[in-house]
């Protein structure tokens, strides 16, 4: 009897241990994956709650969230009204950090800071500008010796919030891009090679001479890839940074109504020092948590990141949320209901 009790106790412990190993499960955007990994590790140490996150792209995250196979989703693109209508229950968008999408490149013989404008980027990614020494590039980069080699476009192959942010920006600065291929998480790309995730695009650009791609700032920095200085809406040349991303969001946040659902775009915002390809990234959370145990853990994490996540966000080159937005999101957290409680 004692032996059987020991076996049952060991089995129960193993079951509990397995459950605790994955207290919460989430999936989605690769854009914020570096900061989410940092947060989830820190939170496991602080609260003993382990959060498993699959960096599969915003499109995949929305699909898994809709299907109910994860406890929360993550996306760099706010869900559309059509996507929201397909959810089994109402959900919140929780902005977590702000980040920059940068234009990174691998130009043979050149490792400096390239200047690019929005309409020029659109024409490069549309296949209308095909050589690195094209006059439209050299004219805004005087004194820079650029080769006559081909430009090889690299884009995302998966449903991607980073693509949404990038194409949202291009649609705002180029009427031809707005017409086609337009704005979305997945596009019918005119030219180029596809890479899966920010990781895939970064890898292709790094190993391919002549390549140009778009990735989240942290991926370019971590892989020691150069990235372009862009002309913003006010006509100023701006380097992507925490400060320029924060300025990009400042005006938008100040105009948000108290009942906002936080599905807002901040690309191409006005401001002398504003970097034009910036965005919030969001956690997707159901307003009513059907599993009260998991729901309680998720609510606790939301409160933790809102008030403790800022310092590590800065370390990884993400801009923390403005204090006014944190106050608004605290109220949204309080509206989450736990089933049966």
C-alpha positions as CSV (number, residue, x, y, z in Angstrom):
1,X,0.0,0.0,0.0
2,X,2.8,2.4,0.9
3,X,4.6,1.7,-2.3
4,X,1.5,2.3,-4.3
5,X,1.0,5.6,-2.4
6,X,4.5,6.7,-3.3
7,X,3.9,5.8,-7.0
8,X,0.7,7.8,-7.0
9,X,2.3,10.7,-5.2
10,X,5.1,10.7,-7.7
11,X,2.7,10.6,-10.6
12,X,0.7,13.4,-9.2
13,X,3.8,15.5,-8.6
14,X,4.9,14.9,-12.2
15,X,1.4,16.0,-13.5
16,X,1.5,19.1,-11.4
17,X,5.1,19.8,-12.5
18,X,4.1,19.4,-16.1
19,X,1.2,21.8,-15.7
20,X,3.3,24.4,-13.9
21,X,6.0,24.1,-16.7
22,X,3.5,25.8,-18.9
23,X,1.3,28.0,-16.7
24,X,0.4,30.2,-19.6
25,X,0.8,29.7,-23.4
26,X,0.9,32.4,-26.0
27,X,1.9,32.8,-29.7
28,X,2.3,35.4,-32.3
29,X,4.5,38.4,-33.3
30,X,8.2,38.0,-33.8
31,X,8.7,41.8,-33.7
32,X,8.5,41.9,-29.8
33,X,9.9,38.4,-29.3
34,X,13.2,39.6,-27.7
35,X,11.5,41.7,-25.0
36,X,8.8,39.1,-24.4
37,X,11.4,36.5,-23.8
38,X,13.1,38.8,-21.4
39,X,9.9,39.6,-19.6
40,X,8.7,36.0,-19.3
41,X,12.0,34.9,-17.9
42,X,12.0,37.8,-15.4
43,X,8.4,37.1,-14.4
44,X,9.1,33.4,-13.9
45,X,11.7,34.4,-11.4
46,X,9.6,37.0,-9.7
47,X,6.2,35.2,-9.6
48,X,7.0,31.5,-10.2
49,X,4.7,31.6,-13.3
50,X,6.1,30.2,-16.5
51,X,4.9,31.6,-19.8
52,X,5.6,29.7,-23.0
53,X,5.6,31.9,-26.1
54,X,5.8,30.7,-29.7
55,X,7.3,33.4,-32.0
56,X,5.4,32.4,-35.1
57,X,4.3,35.7,-36.6
58,X,1.3,37.9,-36.0
59,X,-0.9,36.1,-38.5
60,X,-0.3,32.7,-36.8
61,X,-0.8,34.3,-33.4
62,X,-4.2,35.7,-34.4
63,X,-5.2,32.3,-35.8
64,X,-4.3,30.4,-32.6
65,X,-5.9,33.1,-30.4
66,X,-9.1,32.8,-32.5
67,X,-9.0,29.0,-32.3
68,X,-8.5,29.1,-28.5
69,X,-5.3,27.0,-28.6
70,X,-3.4,29.7,-26.6
71,X,-4.2,31.7,-23.5
72,X,-3.2,35.0,-25.3
73,X,-2.2,36.1,-28.8
74,X,0.3,38.6,-29.9
75,X,0.3,40.8,-33.0
76,X,2.1,43.8,-34.4
77,X,-1.0,44.6,-36.5
78,X,-4.3,45.4,-34.7
79,X,-7.0,42.9,-35.5
80,X,-9.4,44.1,-38.2
81,X,-13.1,44.4,-37.6
82,X,-13.6,41.3,-39.7
83,X,-11.0,39.4,-37.6
84,X,-12.6,40.6,-34.4
85,X,-16.0,39.4,-35.6
86,X,-14.7,35.8,-35.9
87,X,-13.6,35.6,-32.3
88,X,-15.6,33.3,-30.1
89,X,-15.9,36.2,-27.5
90,X,-14.9,39.9,-27.1
91,X,-11.2,40.6,-26.6
92,X,-8.9,43.5,-25.6
93,X,-5.8,44.8,-27.3
94,X,-3.1,45.6,-24.8
95,X,-0.2,47.7,-26.2
96,X,3.0,46.4,-24.6
97,X,5.9,48.5,-26.1
98,X,6.6,50.6,-29.1
99,X,9.3,49.7,-31.6
100,X,10.8,50.7,-34.9
101,X,10.9,48.8,-38.1
102,X,14.2,49.6,-39.9
103,X,15.4,49.3,-43.4
104,X,18.5,47.1,-43.2
105,X,20.9,46.3,-46.1
106,X,24.0,44.4,-47.2
107,X,25.8,46.6,-49.8
108,X,29.1,45.2,-50.9
109,X,31.9,47.6,-50.0
110,X,29.6,49.9,-48.0
111,X,28.7,49.8,-44.3
112,X,27.7,53.3,-43.6
113,X,24.3,55.0,-42.9
114,X,22.3,55.2,-46.0
115,X,19.6,57.9,-46.4
116,X,16.3,56.8,-47.9
117,X,12.9,58.5,-48.4
118,X,9.5,56.8,-48.2
119,X,8.6,57.0,-51.9
120,X,12.1,55.6,-52.8
121,X,11.7,52.7,-50.4
122,X,8.3,51.9,-52.0
123,X,9.8,51.9,-55.5
124,X,12.7,49.7,-54.4
125,X,10.4,47.1,-52.8
126,X,8.1,47.3,-55.9
127,X,11.0,46.5,-58.2
128,X,11.1,49.9,-59.9
129,X,14.5,50.8,-58.5
130,X,16.9,47.9,-59.1
131,X,20.5,49.1,-58.8
132,X,22.3,50.5,-55.8
133,X,23.8,53.3,-57.8
134,X,20.5,54.4,-59.1
135,X,20.4,58.3,-59.4
136,X,17.5,58.5,-57.0
137,X,19.6,56.8,-54.3
138,X,22.9,58.6,-55.0
139,X,21.3,62.0,-55.3
140,X,20.3,61.9,-51.6
141,X,23.6,60.3,-50.5
142,X,26.2,62.6,-52.0
143,X,29.8,61.5,-51.5
144,X,28.8,57.9,-50.9
145,X,30.4,55.4,-53.3
146,X,27.6,52.9,-54.1
147,X,28.1,49.9,-56.4
148,X,26.3,49.3,-59.6
149,X,25.1,45.9,-58.4
150,X,21.6,44.6,-58.2
151,X,19.3,45.3,-55.3
152,X,17.8,42.1,-53.9
153,X,14.6,42.7,-52.0
154,X,14.0,40.5,-48.9
155,X,10.5,40.4,-47.4
156,X,8.5,38.3,-45.0
157,X,7.1,35.0,-46.2
158,X,4.6,34.6,-43.3
159,X,1.6,36.5,-42.1
160,X,3.4,39.3,-40.3
161,X,2.7,42.3,-38.2
162,X,6.1,43.7,-39.1
163,X,4.9,43.6,-42.8
164,X,1.7,45.3,-41.7
165,X,3.6,48.2,-40.1
166,X,6.0,48.5,-43.0
167,X,3.2,48.4,-45.6
168,X,1.0,50.8,-43.5
169,X,3.9,53.3,-43.7
170,X,4.5,52.8,-47.5
171,X,0.7,53.1,-48.2
172,X,0.8,56.5,-46.3
173,X,3.7,57.9,-48.4
174,X,3.2,56.3,-51.8
175,X,-0.1,56.4,-53.7
176,X,1.2,53.7,-56.1
177,X,2.0,51.4,-53.2
178,X,-1.4,52.1,-51.6
179,X,-3.0,50.9,-54.8
180,X,-0.9,47.7,-55.0
181,X,0.3,45.8,-53.1
182,X,-1.3,47.9,-50.4
183,X,-1.4,47.3,-46.7
184,X,-1.7,44.0,-44.8
185,X,0.0,41.2,-42.9
186,X,0.4,39.3,-46.1
187,X,1.1,40.9,-49.5
188,X,1.4,39.8,-53.1
189,X,5.0,41.0,-53.3
190,X,6.1,42.2,-56.8
191,X,9.7,41.1,-56.3
192,X,12.1,39.5,-53.8
193,X,12.8,36.6,-51.6
194,X,10.8,35.6,-48.5
195,X,12.1,34.9,-45.0
196,X,10.1,33.5,-42.1
197,X,10.0,35.9,-39.2
198,X,12.2,38.8,-38.4
199,X,14.8,36.1,-37.8
200,X,14.5,34.8,-41.4
201,X,14.7,38.3,-43.0
202,X,17.6,39.2,-40.9
203,X,19.5,36.0,-41.8
204,X,18.8,36.5,-45.6
205,X,20.0,40.1,-45.6
206,X,23.1,39.2,-43.5
207,X,24.2,36.4,-45.9
208,X,23.2,37.9,-49.2
209,X,25.3,40.7,-50.9
210,X,23.1,43.4,-52.4
211,X,20.1,42.6,-50.1
212,X,17.7,45.0,-48.5
213,X,15.0,44.1,-46.0
214,X,12.8,45.4,-43.2
215,X,13.1,44.1,-39.6
216,X,12.6,45.3,-36.0
217,X,15.4,47.5,-34.8
218,X,16.6,45.0,-32.1
219,X,17.2,42.3,-34.8
220,X,19.4,44.7,-36.9
221,X,21.4,45.8,-33.8
222,X,21.9,42.3,-32.5
223,X,23.1,41.1,-35.8
224,X,25.3,44.1,-36.4
225,X,23.5,45.1,-39.6
226,X,23.4,48.7,-40.7
227,X,20.0,50.5,-41.1
228,X,18.9,53.5,-43.0
229,X,18.2,57.1,-41.9
230,X,14.8,58.1,-43.1
231,X,13.2,61.4,-44.0
232,X,10.1,62.0,-41.8
233,X,6.8,63.8,-42.4
234,X,8.4,67.1,-41.3
235,X,11.2,66.7,-43.9
236,X,13.8,65.8,-41.3
237,X,16.4,63.0,-41.5
238,X,15.9,60.8,-38.5
239,X,17.8,57.8,-37.2
240,X,15.6,55.1,-35.5
241,X,16.0,55.3,-31.7
242,X,14.0,55.1,-28.5
243,X,13.7,58.9,-28.5
244,X,12.5,59.1,-32.1
245,X,10.0,56.3,-31.6
246,X,8.7,57.9,-28.4
247,X,8.2,61.2,-30.2
248,X,6.3,59.4,-32.9
249,X,3.8,58.2,-30.4
250,X,3.6,61.3,-28.2
251,X,1.0,63.2,-30.3
252,X,-1.1,60.1,-30.9
253,X,-1.4,59.1,-27.2
254,X,-2.4,62.6,-26.2
255,X,-5.4,62.4,-28.5
256,X,-6.7,59.0,-27.5
257,X,-10.2,59.0,-26.1
258,X,-10.8,57.3,-22.7
259,X,-12.9,54.6,-24.3
260,X,-10.3,53.7,-27.0
261,X,-9.7,50.1,-27.9
262,X,-6.1,50.9,-28.6
263,X,-6.1,49.7,-32.2
264,X,-4.3,52.8,-33.5
265,X,-1.5,53.5,-36.0
266,X,1.4,55.8,-35.3
267,X,3.3,55.5,-38.6
268,X,4.4,58.7,-40.4
269,X,3.4,60.9,-37.5
270,X,4.4,64.6,-37.4
271,X,7.2,65.8,-35.3
272,X,10.7,67.1,-36.0
273,X,12.4,64.1,-34.4
274,X,9.7,61.5,-35.1
275,X,10.9,58.3,-36.8
276,X,8.3,57.4,-39.4
277,X,8.1,53.5,-39.2
278,X,7.1,52.9,-35.6
279,X,4.2,51.1,-34.0
280,X,2.8,49.7,-30.9
281,X,2.7,45.9,-30.6
282,X,-0.2,44.2,-28.8
283,X,-1.2,41.3,-26.6
284,X,-4.6,39.9,-27.4
285,X,-6.6,38.9,-24.3
286,X,-10.2,37.8,-24.0
287,X,-12.4,40.0,-21.8
288,X,-13.8,37.0,-20.0
289,X,-11.4,34.3,-19.0
290,X,-13.1,30.9,-19.1
291,X,-10.3,29.3,-17.0
292,X,-10.3,31.4,-13.8
293,X,-7.0,29.9,-12.6
294,X,-5.1,30.8,-15.8
295,X,-7.1,34.1,-16.1
296,X,-5.9,35.2,-12.7
297,X,-2.3,34.5,-13.7
298,X,-2.7,36.3,-16.9
299,X,-4.2,39.4,-15.2
300,X,-1.3,39.4,-12.7
301,X,1.2,39.3,-15.6
302,X,-0.5,42.2,-17.4
303,X,-0.3,44.3,-14.2
304,X,3.4,43.3,-13.9
305,X,4.5,44.3,-17.4
306,X,2.6,47.6,-17.2
307,X,4.5,48.7,-14.1
308,X,7.8,46.7,-14.3
309,X,8.6,46.1,-17.9
310,X,9.8,49.6,-18.9
311,X,13.5,49.3,-17.9
312,X,14.2,46.1,-19.7
313,X,12.3,47.3,-22.8
314,X,14.7,50.2,-23.1
315,X,17.7,47.8,-22.8
316,X,16.4,45.9,-25.8
317,X,15.7,49.1,-27.8
318,X,11.9,49.2,-27.4
319,X,10.2,52.4,-26.2
320,X,8.1,51.9,-23.1
321,X,4.5,53.0,-23.0
322,X,3.8,56.6,-22.0
323,X,2.6,56.9,-18.4
324,X,-0.7,58.3,-19.5
325,X,-1.3,55.1,-21.5
326,X,-0.3,52.9,-18.6
327,X,-3.0,54.6,-16.5
328,X,-5.6,53.9,-19.3
329,X,-4.5,50.3,-19.6
330,X,-4.7,49.7,-15.8
331,X,-8.4,50.5,-16.2
332,X,-8.7,48.0,-19.0
333,X,-7.0,45.2,-17.0
334,X,-9.6,45.9,-14.2
335,X,-12.4,45.1,-16.8
336,X,-11.2,41.5,-17.4
337,X,-13.7,39.1,-15.8
338,X,-12.9,35.6,-14.5
339,X,-15.6,33.0,-15.2
340,X,-17.4,31.8,-12.1
341,X,-16.0,34.5,-9.9
